[in-house]
Amino acid sequence: MVADLFHYGHVNFLRAAREQGDFLKVGIHSDEVARNYKRIPILSMEERIAAVAGCRYVDEVIGDAPLSVSREWIELHDIDLVVHGDDFNDELYQLCYRDPIDMGIFRTVKYTAGISTSEIIARCRAAEPG
């Protein structure tokens, strides 16, 4: 995940992901991956890692997580299940999660509607004077 401007939607996701097992490892994308995937993050990867690590549902945080999760990365980090929100289309799921899907270890959890980092940024811009 990017986890920029950590908010309750992220917490809801992490809670739901934690309910899928008994130990939650969270991969955080580098600033460069986030920039290419969505936009330039406001918080650095180190700041985003610290925010996610502080969430009570998270047991471990892995920095520099790839956008496309490979079998090799899964095996390197001893991952049994890969979880993402249900907000992607099939093309994005295949792009990012082909290997865990093929391995039968991919699950989705409900995305929290009404809150996102992009929404928070838009609120901040709307609150700017003039």
N, C-alpha and C positions, 0 to 999 in steps of 0.2 A: 504494500500500500504506500501511497504518498504521505498521507496523514498530515498534510499542511493545515495550520490553524486548527489544531485538534479540538473537536467539538462533540456534542452528544450523539450525533450520527455515527461518528467513529466508535464511541463507547458502545452504542447499541450493536454495531457490527462485531466488535471484539467480544462482547458478552455472548452473542449468538454463536460466534466461531468457537468460543471456549466451551460452550454446551455440546459441541460435537466430539469432544474428547476430554482427556484429563490433564493435558499439558499444552499450552498455546505458545507456539513460536510465531513471531510476526516478522515478515520481511519488509524492510523499508527501502524504497527506491532511492538511488543517489540523486543529487540535484540535477545531474545531466540527464539521467533517464526520465525524471519527472518533467524536465524542460521539454524533452522531445515527445513525451507522452501527452502531457496536458498543457503546462505552462511553467514558467520559472517559479519555483516555490518561494514563498515569502520567508519561511523558516528554513534554515540549513538542514542538511541531513542529520547532523549531530543534535540539533534542537528538536527535530521531529522524533528521533530515536528516544531522546530523554522524555518527551511528552508521552509517547506510547509506553515506554518502560514503566512510567508512573501509574499506568492504568492497572487496577487490581485484577483484571482478567488475564493479564499478560504475564507469562512466565519467562520468556526470553525474546530478545529483539535481535534480528540479524540485519546489519547494514549492507548496503550495496546489492539489494535483491534485484534480480533481473526482471525485466518486463515479461519475458517469455520464460516460464518455469520449465526447465528441462529435467529429464530423468536423472542426469548426473548431479544437478543441484539438489534434487530431492534426496538422492542417496547420500551426498556429501553431508547434508544437514539432518539425516536420519528422520525424515518426515513421513508420517503415515497417512496423512490426509491434507489436502489442499482446499482451502475455503475462500470464496469470493462472494461479494454481494450479487444480487440477482439483477443488476442494472446494466449488464452487457448484452449485446446482441450475439447471435451465434458466431458471426465472423470474428468478433473480438475474443470470445471464449476460445475459439480454435487457435487464434494467433497467440494468445497468452498462456493457454492451459492445455494444449494438445496432448502433451505427454501425460500429465496427471489424469486427463479424461481417458486416454487410451489405457492407462494403468488401473482405471476403476477407482481412483482415490480422490475424485474431485466432487465437491459439494457447493451448493450456493445457499446463502441465507438472505432473508428479506432486507432490502435496502431501505433506509429510513428516508422517507419522502419529506420534503419541506425544509431540509437543511443540507447545506453543502459548503465547501470552502468557497466555491464560486459565488454562492448566495451571500456569504459573509462579506466577501470582497465587494459585491454590488451594494450591500447595505452601507459599507464604509464609504464608498464613493458617493452614494446618495446623501450621506450625512455631511459631506464636505461643504463648507460655505461657498456660496457664489458659484 
